[in-house]
Amino acid sequence: MRKKLVTGIVFTVAAGAALMVGGSGQAEAAVAPRKIAYLTTDSGTILPVLDLTTNFIALRIPGFKTPGSVAVTPDGARAYVTNNAGTTVSVLNTATNTITATIPGFLRPQVVVIAPDGRHAYVTNWSTSTVMVIDTGSDTVTATIPVGSHPTGIAVSPNETSTRNEISAMKPPIMKISPWAKLIMPTMP
C-alpha cells in the first residue's frame, strides 16, 4: 500500500489540541501525545491517522459514518469522533486505534470538544438543535441542552480552576449557554 504524503498546511499544536485543516468542506485534526493526528474529512467511513514525524498517513481506521469532528482527551488515552451522517459518537482507544464504544442517541452530531479536566465531552447535535453532554467515565449521555437552531460549532472554556465548564455553541447569532442553569444567553459575535 502506498502512503500518502500530507502537504499544504504546516502546524504546531500541543497534545489534545484540535485545529481546522484546509480543503473544501469540513476537516479537523486532533493531536494525540504519540506524535500522531486523527484527521476527519466529513465523508466516507475511514478516519486517517497522520504520523507527525513523517507527514504520511500511517493508518486508516474503519468503522465510522462520515467522521466530522474528533477530540482527544487530555490524557491522550481516548478520542471521541462524531459520525455526522449517523446517530452516534464513536470512542477510539488511541493506544490500539480501535473503536471501543459507540454512544447512541444523537441525530447528525457535528462537533465534539472535551472539557479541560477530561470528565465530559460536549457534542453539537445539528438536527435537534441541542448540545449533548457525555460523561467520559461511563461513555453515556448525561444531559441534553437546548440551544439555537442547528449548532455547527462549540467551544469550552479552558478555565481549569472552575468546578463547572462554560461552553458556547455557535451558529450566527452566537449563543452562549450555561448548562447548569439551563439558560440560553445570546451574545454578540
C-alpha positions in Angstrom: 0.0 0.0 0.0 1.3 3.5 -0.9 1.4 6.0 1.8 0.1 9.5 1.1 2.2 12.5 1.9 0.1 15.2 3.5 1.1 18.7 2.3 -0.2 22.2 2.2 -0.6 23.3 5.8 2.2 23.5 8.4 1.0 23.5 12.0 2.4 23.1 15.5 0.0 22.3 18.3 0.0 20.7 21.8 -1.3 17.2 22.5 -5.0 17.2 22.8 -5.5 20.3 20.7 -7.9 20.4 17.8 -7.5 22.5 14.7 -9.1 23.0 11.4 -7.2 21.8 8.4 -7.9 23.4 5.0 -9.5 22.0 1.9 -13.1 22.0 0.7 -15.8 21.1 3.2 -15.2 20.4 6.9 -11.9 18.9 8.1 -10.4 18.7 11.5 -7.3 17.2 13.2 -6.9 16.2 16.8 -3.3 15.6 18.0 -2.5 12.7 20.3 0.6 12.6 22.5 2.3 9.9 20.4 3.1 12.4 17.6 0.0 11.4 15.6 -3.0 13.3 14.5 -6.5 12.0 13.8 -8.0 13.6 10.7 -11.6 14.0 9.7 -12.8 14.7 6.2 -16.5 14.8 6.7 -17.0 12.0 4.2 -16.6 8.2 3.9 -16.1 5.6 6.7 -12.4 5.9 7.4 -10.5 8.0 10.0 -7.0 8.7 8.7 -4.1 8.8 11.2 -1.3 11.2 10.3 2.3 10.5 11.5 3.5 13.9 12.5 7.2 12.9 12.3 6.9 11.9 8.6 3.8 13.7 7.4 2.5 10.5 5.9 -0.8 8.8 6.6 0.2 5.9 8.8 -3.1 4.2 9.3 -6.7 4.3 8.2 -9.2 3.3 10.9 -12.5 1.9 9.5 -15.9 1.8 11.1 -17.2 5.4 11.0 -20.1 7.0 9.3 -18.9 10.3 7.9 -16.5 11.3 10.6 -16.9 15.0 11.0 -15.1 16.0 14.2 -12.6 14.5 16.6 -11.3 15.4 20.0 -8.6 13.7 22.1 -8.9 13.5 25.9 -6.3 15.5 27.9 -4.5 12.2 28.9 -4.4 11.1 25.3 -6.0 7.8 26.0 -9.2 8.2 24.0 -10.6 10.1 21.1 -14.2 11.0 20.5 -15.4 11.1 16.9 -18.8 12.4 15.6 -20.5 10.3 13.0 -22.1 13.2 11.1 -24.3 11.0 8.8 -25.4 8.9 11.7 -26.8 8.9 15.2 -23.7 8.0 17.2 -20.4 9.2 18.6 -17.5 6.7 18.5 -14.9 6.3 21.2 -11.4 5.4 20.0 -8.7 3.8 22.1 -5.6 5.7 21.0 -3.2 3.1 22.1 -4.7 0.4 19.9 -6.5 2.7 17.4 -9.7 0.7 17.7 -13.3 1.7 18.4 -14.1 0.6 22.0 -17.6 2.2 22.4 -20.4 3.6 20.3 -22.6 6.2 22.1 -26.1 6.3 20.7 -28.9 8.9 20.9 -27.6 11.7 18.5 -29.1 12.9 15.3 -26.4 14.3 13.0 -23.8 15.0 15.6 -21.5 17.7 14.3 -18.7 18.9 16.6 -17.1 17.4 19.7 -14.9 19.1 22.4 -13.5 17.7 25.6 -13.5 19.6 28.9 -10.1 20.6 30.2 -10.4 18.1 33.1 -11.4 15.3 30.6 -14.5 14.3 32.5 -17.0 15.5 29.9 -17.4 15.7 26.1 -19.8 18.2 24.5 -21.4 17.4 21.2 -23.4 19.7 19.0 -26.5 17.8 17.7 -27.5 19.6 14.4 -30.9 18.0 13.8 -32.2 18.5 17.3 -30.6 21.9 17.9 -29.0 20.7 21.2 -25.7 20.1 22.9 -25.4 16.7 24.4 -23.1 16.1 27.4 -21.1 12.8 27.5 -19.7 11.5 30.8 -16.3 10.2 29.6 -16.0 7.9 32.6 -19.1 5.9 31.6 -19.4 7.0 27.9 -23.0 7.8 28.4 -25.1 10.9 27.6 -25.9 12.6 30.9 -27.6 15.8 29.7 -29.2 17.4 26.7 -29.1 21.2 26.4 -31.4 23.1 24.0 -29.5 25.8 22.0 -30.1 27.9 18.9 -31.1 26.4 15.6 -28.7 23.8 14.1 -25.4 24.4 16.1 -22.3 23.7 14.0 -19.6 24.7 16.4 -18.7 24.6 20.1 -16.0 25.8 22.4 -15.4 25.0 26.1 -13.7 27.5 28.5 -10.2 26.5 29.4 -10.7 27.6 33.0 -9.5 24.6 34.9 -10.0 26.2 38.3 -13.8 26.3 37.9 -16.0 23.5 39.2 -18.0 23.8 36.0 -17.3 24.2 32.3 -18.7 27.2 30.4 -19.5 26.3 26.8 -20.6 28.2 23.8 -22.5 26.6 20.9 -22.1 28.6 17.7 -24.2 29.4 14.7 -25.0 33.0 14.0 -26.1 34.6 16.2 -23.6 33.0 18.6 -25.4 31.5 21.7 -23.6 31.3 25.0 -25.1 28.6 27.1 -24.9 27.7 30.8 -26.0 24.0 31.1 -26.2 24.1 34.8 -28.7 26.8 34.9 -30.2 25.6 31.6 -30.2 29.2 30.3 -29.6 30.4 26.8 -28.0 33.8 26.7 -27.5 35.4 23.3 -24.2 37.3 22.8 -22.9 39.4 20.0 -20.1 37.9 17.9 
